Amino acid sequence: MDSLFVREAGEVENAFLAAPFEEDGWNAALRLFARRTGSSRAQLLGLGDDATLFNFMPDIDPAYQREFVEIEGWRPEVNWRVAAGGRPLEILSEAHYDIARQHSGTDDYEEHIRKWDGVQGCQTVLVEGEGLLVGLAALRSERDGRTGRRDRKLFAAGATYALAAVRMQQAMAQRGAAMTVGAFDAIGVAAFLIDRQGAVAALSGAAEAIVGDGAGGALRLRRGRLGAARRDADAALQAALARALDGEAMQQHWIASPEEGGDGLLCELFRLPRREWDFGFDPRVLVVVRRAVDIPAMRIVPLRAALGLTAAEAEIALRLANGEAREDIAAGRGTSAQTLGTQIKSILRKSDVAREAELTALVNRLLR
């Protein structure tokens, strides 16, 4: 093995292993990797079940990303690089692409890769499983030509270091999740961190206590996913989680207790900000859950003051504003529908509105 190869492989190793810890470290590592493999660009690509999760290439025009999404470049029938597949750390190059091109690819994709200098090169899978594939590629233009044996050998060496760096990034994300729920533990708050697939990535001690038989059995963990005990409440919660994962910033949902006279729960869902280099490992949504008896200090007191309501009326108004049905509110409070109707009339009168829809709009303006 020649000394130049050893030196260049060592440089690539150092760059990748430093990437998770240094500002702009991943960009620096990918730039160096491209130079050492004689390529125009190096790419780190993350594919989910039905979409691109990330597509990192240093110094690329933002139009590249838009075009890739527009042509649905993550689909194997569109993108012959994806169709080529390969096992983890198996190096695929132009000979494999020639075969894949016979069965896959579109004219749009061919135009795309020629425009962005990605006709030749080599690639490998770094991480595969749990609905996530992370791949590393060296992209070469027609001017660069096909990869040589030495290029592929250095690419293979660099891929092992890139895998170690991706695993470190994953471990840091998991450590960050544990530290986050630890902070909620310190203040006794029930908090769930939800990953990109909708599963619970971490939960605080108070959250563990509130699921199952805790809090009247309103919440459940099923196969690692947060859900409500009642079917209708669970459908609403799953829809809210889906909206949060899709980008909705903040939501509030009441979940009535399945037990007679139970207090019920207020679930607040927060979309977490994306970090530039999270690789799909970081949690996506924070769910904070509070028992109804804990809510007055947070929401009901200012609502009472604003509208001149009793504590019971303020709780009912807040539940209506969160979209809870009358029968669920009555069941959660252990009162009859007739009693609840009387209370709602009083709330409308004190709030100087004529209909529940107007009340809901008013409460949201006051508290959101």
Wavefront OBJ file of the C-alpha trace (Angstrom):
o trace
v 0.000 0.000 0.000
v 1.595 3.281 -1.070
v 2.348 5.996 1.445
v 0.228 8.583 -0.405
v -2.849 6.346 -0.144
v -2.229 5.823 3.584
v -1.889 9.569 4.143
v -5.032 10.431 2.166
v -7.054 7.693 3.871
v -5.878 9.039 7.226
v -7.015 12.534 6.295
v -10.454 11.206 5.347
v -10.633 9.240 8.606
v -9.817 12.292 10.717
v -12.311 14.467 8.832
v -15.228 12.067 9.211
v -14.557 11.236 12.862
v -14.433 14.955 13.686
v -17.594 15.758 11.682
v -20.208 15.266 14.452
v -18.283 17.497 16.864
v -17.142 20.449 14.769
v -19.070 23.353 13.315
v -19.496 22.667 9.592
v -17.664 19.385 10.202
v -19.836 17.309 7.881
v -19.452 19.735 5.003
v -15.684 19.762 5.487
v -15.534 15.956 5.563
v -17.632 15.574 2.415
v -15.574 18.163 0.535
v -12.338 16.376 1.422
v -13.837 12.975 0.587
v -14.818 14.229 -2.863
v -11.305 15.554 -3.565
v -9.557 12.417 -2.393
v -11.780 10.163 -4.536
v -11.360 12.359 -7.613
v -15.033 13.322 -7.615
v -16.985 16.495 -8.302
v -19.059 16.046 -5.141
v -19.682 13.735 -2.214
v -23.234 13.082 -1.064
v -24.838 11.820 2.133
v -28.425 10.785 1.445
v -31.173 9.645 3.823
v -34.260 7.899 2.480
v -37.386 7.094 4.482
v -40.260 4.806 3.637
v -41.772 7.203 1.099
v -39.565 10.273 0.880
v -36.147 11.857 1.104
v -35.261 12.668 4.718
v -32.071 14.539 3.899
v -29.784 15.039 0.918
v -26.510 16.693 1.888
v -23.959 17.919 -0.639
v -21.642 20.808 0.219
v -21.893 23.977 -1.841
v -24.779 22.743 -4.006
v -27.308 25.204 -5.390
v -30.667 24.949 -3.528
v -32.295 24.299 -6.901
v -30.721 20.830 -6.826
v -32.743 19.833 -3.777
v -35.972 21.199 -5.255
v -35.436 19.343 -8.510
v -34.639 16.080 -6.707
v -37.916 16.291 -4.796
v -39.909 17.344 -7.866
v -38.789 14.309 -9.872
v -39.268 12.054 -6.810
v -35.630 11.051 -6.949
v -35.921 8.772 -3.914
v -37.978 6.247 -5.904
v -36.029 3.291 -7.352
v -38.113 3.344 -10.540
v -36.954 6.952 -11.086
v -33.397 6.827 -9.751
v -31.232 3.944 -10.973
v -28.718 4.661 -8.195
v -31.394 3.814 -5.623
v -32.493 0.833 -7.729
v -28.929 -0.507 -7.760
v -29.303 -1.127 -4.011
v -26.447 -3.059 -2.442
v -25.659 -4.424 1.003
v -24.243 -2.236 3.789
v -20.645 -1.229 2.952
v -20.803 -3.007 -0.423
v -19.242 -0.645 -2.958
v -21.247 -0.138 -6.148
v -19.855 1.775 -9.106
v -20.364 2.354 -12.808
v -20.514 -1.328 -13.753
v -23.470 -1.759 -11.393
v -25.065 1.447 -12.697
v -24.901 0.131 -16.263
v -27.015 -2.846 -15.203
v -29.469 -0.805 -13.104
v -29.998 1.649 -15.986
v -31.396 -1.171 -18.112
v -34.318 -1.632 -15.715
v -34.781 1.704 -13.970
v -34.465 5.455 -14.362
v -36.353 8.208 -16.142
v -35.433 10.902 -18.628
v -36.002 13.514 -15.912
v -33.460 11.815 -13.649
v -30.895 11.508 -16.468
v -31.249 15.215 -17.183
v -30.991 15.957 -13.472
v -27.724 14.077 -12.889
v -26.080 15.442 -16.010
v -26.971 18.973 -15.001
v -25.489 18.456 -11.516
v -22.405 16.426 -12.521
v -23.494 13.067 -11.111
v -23.325 10.729 -14.106
v -20.446 8.550 -12.823
v -19.185 7.594 -9.383
v -19.636 5.027 -6.658
v -21.839 4.524 -3.613
v -22.588 2.378 -0.601
v -25.237 1.905 2.086
v -24.118 2.976 5.573
v -27.275 2.379 7.624
v -30.300 0.305 6.714
v -33.345 -0.581 8.800
v -36.222 0.868 10.838
v -37.573 2.680 7.791
v -34.300 4.543 7.223
v -31.506 4.123 4.703
v -28.407 6.312 4.883
v -26.165 6.169 1.844
v -22.815 7.692 0.907
v -21.889 8.498 -2.701
v -19.087 10.052 -4.705
v -20.484 11.809 -7.789
v -18.400 12.349 -10.900
v -19.113 14.299 -14.054
v -18.524 13.039 -17.570
v -15.286 15.075 -17.553
v -14.143 13.256 -14.386
v -14.739 9.907 -16.075
v -15.319 6.571 -14.399
v -13.818 5.650 -11.050
v -10.566 3.723 -10.990
v -9.577 0.921 -8.663
v -7.681 3.296 -6.368
v -10.671 5.682 -6.202
v -12.966 2.840 -5.162
v -10.450 1.559 -2.622
v -10.215 4.976 -0.961
v -13.996 5.306 -1.133
v -14.357 1.971 0.702
v -11.949 3.082 3.411
v -13.741 6.408 3.803
v -17.132 4.701 4.002
v -16.128 2.818 7.158
v -15.165 6.112 8.825
v -18.356 7.790 7.597
v -20.401 4.956 9.137
v -18.639 5.433 12.483
v -19.373 9.169 12.316
v -23.061 8.609 11.496
v -23.322 6.202 14.446
v -21.747 8.833 16.684
v -24.287 11.369 15.460
v -27.040 8.863 16.278
v -25.641 8.265 19.776
v -25.468 12.012 20.388
v -29.107 12.367 19.345
v -30.132 9.596 21.731
v -28.079 11.151 24.508
v -29.718 14.497 23.786
v -33.165 12.911 24.048
v -32.282 11.382 27.409
v -30.985 14.727 28.691
v -34.153 16.472 27.494
v -36.527 14.154 29.346
v -34.167 14.346 32.320
v -34.794 18.071 32.461
v -38.547 17.418 32.569
v -37.974 14.858 35.327
v -36.373 17.579 37.417
v -39.617 19.588 37.388
v -41.969 16.594 37.544
v -43.515 17.082 34.092
v -44.825 14.174 32.010
v -43.029 14.501 28.674
v -42.773 12.184 25.666
v -40.278 12.640 22.817
v -41.621 11.252 19.536
v -39.311 10.206 16.721
v -39.863 10.702 12.988
v -41.752 7.391 12.733
v -44.179 8.334 15.516
v -42.635 6.064 18.144
v -41.680 7.192 21.658
v -37.935 7.846 21.633
v -37.733 8.784 25.335
v -40.072 9.656 28.194
v -39.742 11.216 31.601
v -40.438 9.427 34.874
v -43.668 11.390 35.287
v -44.702 10.247 31.807
v -44.079 6.616 32.754
v -46.336 7.085 35.765
v -49.165 8.591 33.741
v -49.529 5.821 31.140
v -51.307 2.515 31.666
v -53.229 2.497 34.905
v -51.942 5.942 35.848
v -54.126 9.035 35.362
v -57.273 6.940 35.146
v -55.941 4.840 32.285
v -56.456 7.562 29.664
v -53.082 7.015 27.930
v -51.397 3.830 26.763
v -48.083 2.791 25.238
v -48.687 0.208 22.529
v -45.672 -1.248 20.731
v -43.649 1.794 21.635
v -46.263 4.288 20.464
v -48.283 6.754 22.496
v -52.040 6.296 22.294
v -55.297 6.925 24.128
v -57.370 4.181 25.739
v -60.631 5.199 24.100
v -60.859 4.546 20.373
v -62.219 7.978 19.421
v -59.669 9.764 21.596
v -56.871 7.650 20.155
v -57.884 8.489 16.586
v -57.789 12.197 17.446
v -54.407 11.864 19.172
v -52.860 9.943 16.266
v -54.148 12.577 13.839
v -52.610 15.309 16.011
v -49.260 13.489 16.124
v -49.334 13.098 12.344
v -49.956 16.836 11.915
v -47.107 17.645 14.297
v -44.735 15.328 12.430
v -45.843 17.027 9.224
v -44.847 20.414 10.578
v -47.712 21.919 12.636
v -46.030 23.976 15.331
v -48.280 23.546 18.382
v -51.555 21.818 19.272
v -53.627 21.135 22.389
v -55.922 18.152 22.913
v -58.138 17.003 25.749
v -58.331 13.295 26.475
v -61.192 12.340 28.769
v -60.612 9.658 31.363
v -62.266 6.314 30.550
v -63.143 6.040 34.242
v -66.308 7.586 35.618
v -65.508 10.952 37.135
v -61.858 10.856 36.040
v -60.028 14.144 35.586
v -58.846 13.671 32.007
v -55.619 14.976 30.484
v -54.458 17.974 28.481
v -51.896 16.984 25.823
v -49.775 19.750 24.319
v -47.870 18.828 21.154
v -44.862 20.853 20.032
v -42.999 20.385 16.750
v -39.271 20.368 17.574
v -36.877 22.418 15.414
v -34.818 20.470 12.899
v -31.059 20.532 13.209
v -29.055 20.748 10.005
v -27.235 17.447 10.559
v -29.661 15.217 12.462
v -29.799 12.384 9.876
v -33.361 11.535 10.941
v -32.230 10.380 14.392
v -33.338 13.359 16.473
v -36.855 13.394 18.038
v -39.418 15.336 16.044
v -42.272 16.082 18.477
v -42.522 16.864 22.189
v -45.745 15.870 23.943
v -46.322 17.372 27.382
v -49.210 15.852 29.324
v -50.909 17.405 32.333
v -53.742 16.096 34.437
v -56.839 18.252 34.469
v -56.299 19.015 38.154
v -52.940 20.596 37.257
v -54.306 22.809 34.494
v -55.893 25.709 36.492
v -52.563 27.291 37.373
v -51.591 27.321 33.699
v -54.642 28.137 31.647
v -57.810 28.379 33.660
v -56.804 31.223 35.989
v -56.199 33.773 33.185
v -59.341 32.578 31.405
v -61.412 33.094 34.561
v -59.982 36.561 34.992
v -60.614 37.543 31.385
v -64.221 36.357 31.146
v -65.396 36.363 34.749
v -65.998 32.597 34.844
v -66.025 30.127 37.704
v -63.262 27.495 37.825
v -65.671 24.859 36.464
v -66.866 27.161 33.669
v -63.308 28.050 32.668
v -62.388 24.355 32.424
v -65.451 23.655 30.268
v -64.687 26.621 28.008
v -61.123 25.435 27.530
v -62.273 21.907 26.682
v -64.748 23.252 24.147
v -61.993 25.366 22.610
v -59.854 22.260 22.255
v -62.565 20.546 20.252
v -63.827 18.142 22.908
v -67.397 16.941 22.388
v -70.094 17.816 24.911
v -70.667 14.172 25.854
v -66.949 13.702 26.530
v -66.820 16.811 28.706
v -69.853 15.666 30.684
v -68.401 12.176 31.097
v -65.018 13.527 32.118
v -66.576 15.797 34.740
v -69.061 13.202 35.952
v -72.074 15.437 35.258
v -75.220 15.064 33.196
v -75.668 16.515 29.720
v -78.406 18.775 31.097
v -76.126 20.211 33.790
v -73.398 20.771 31.249
v -75.829 22.540 28.911
v -76.815 24.930 31.706
v -73.158 25.673 32.433
v -72.420 26.352 28.760
v -75.324 28.819 28.569
v -73.837 30.647 31.531
v -70.415 30.717 29.889
v -71.856 32.124 26.645
v -73.700 34.827 28.534
v -70.664 35.872 30.594
v -68.453 35.835 27.501
v -70.948 37.965 25.561
v -71.134 35.523 22.622
v -74.137 33.720 21.148
v -72.683 30.423 19.885
v -70.099 27.827 20.915
v -68.091 28.517 17.745
v -67.738 32.160 18.787
v -66.694 31.064 22.287
v -64.065 28.726 20.831
v -62.649 31.508 18.681
v -62.598 33.876 21.665
v -60.788 31.426 23.959
v -58.197 30.703 21.278
v -57.545 34.415 20.783
v -57.077 34.852 24.537
v -54.865 31.850 25.253
v -53.027 30.861 22.063
l 1 2 3 4 5 6 7 8 9 10 11 12 13 14 15 16 17 18 19 20 21 22 23 24 25 26 27 28 29 30 31 32 33 34 35 36 37 38 39 40 41 42 43 44 45 46 47 48 49 50 51 52 53 54 55 56 57 58 59 60 61 62 63 64 65 66 67 68 69 70 71 72 73 74 75 76 77 78 79 80 81 82 83 84 85 86 87 88 89 90 91 92 93 94 95 96 97 98 99 100 101 102 103 104 105 106 107 108 109 110 111 112 113 114 115 116 117 118 119 120 121 122 123 124 125 126 127 128 129 130 131 132 133 134 135 136 137 138 139 140 141 142 143 144 145 146 147 148 149 150 151 152 153 154 155 156 157 158 159 160 161 162 163 164 165 166 167 168 169 170 171 172 173 174 175 176 177 178 179 180 181 182 183 184 185 186 187 188 189 190 191 192 193 194 195 196 197 198 199 200 201 202 203 204 205 206 207 208 209 210 211 212 213 214 215 216 217 218 219 220 221 222 223 224 225 226 227 228 229 230 231 232 233 234 235 236 237 238 239 240 241 242 243 244 245 246 247 248 249 250 251 252 253 254 255 256 257 258 259 260 261 262 263 264 265 266 267 268 269 270 271 272 273 274 275 276 277 278 279 280 281 282 283 284 285 286 287 288 289 290 291 292 293 294 295 296 297 298 299 300 301 302 303 304 305 306 307 308 309 310 311 312 313 314 315 316 317 318 319 320 321 322 323 324 325 326 327 328 329 330 331 332 333 334 335 336 337 338 339 340 341 342 343 344 345 346 347 348 349 350 351 352 353 354 355 356 357 358 359 360 361 362 363 364 365 366 367 368
